Amino acid sequence: MEPYELTLVEKLAENDAEVKQLRDEHALFDKQLQLLESKSYLNPQEEQEVRTLKKQKLDRKTRLMEAISAHK
């Protein structure tokens, strides 16, 4: 996300529990991805987990962008 979008998400999260939850989940998925992707080798189960986490992270980002659009 762009810096101005992150600022809007933070502002919206102060008053909107759903946006706060989406933001927190997005950050959690990002941290989990970073941990997995820092490994030099991923077994097939970890590769599947990476794909799943990327989909979940993208879903949260999409929903956050929708929330930003709705509040404009």
N, C-alpha and C positions, 0 to 999 in steps of 0.2 A: 504494500500500500504506500501511497505517497504520504509525505509528512503532514500535509494539511488534512488528509483523510484520517490519519492516526490521531490528530488533534481533535477532529470531530467525533471520532469513536470514543475517545477519552471523555469528552464533554457529555456525550449522550449516555455513556455508561454510568455517570454520576446519578442520573435520574431514571434510568431504564434498566430493570433487572435482566431482561432478555439480552440486551446489547452487552451488558457486563458479562453475562454467562458466555455469550458467543466470543467475546474478546478473550476471556480467560481460556476457553477451550482452544481457540486458535493458537494462543501462546503456548499452551501445553503440548499441542500436536507439533508445533514448531520445535520445541525443546526435545521431544522424543525423536523427531526426525534427525535433528542435529547429532544426537547421541548415536543413532544407528548409522548415519552416513559417515561418522568419524571413524568407524571400524574399517580396517583394511580388507576384510572379507565378510560377506553376508551369506549365511546359509539360506536355503530356499524359504524357510519360514520367516526369516528376517526380511528377505526381499518382498515377500507378500505383505508383511507388516508395513514396510515402507510405502508400498502402493496404496494400502488402506489408509494410512495416516495422511498421505498426500491428498487423497480424495476427501477425507474428512476435513482437512485444513482448508481445501478449496471451497468446500460447502460452507464452512463458517465464514470465510472471506466473502463469498457471494451474498450470504445473508446479512453480513455487516454492511456491505455496499448497498443492499436494498434498504436497510434501515437508514443509512445516510441519505439516500435519495428520498425516502419518505419524509424525512425531517427537514428537507430543504424548502 
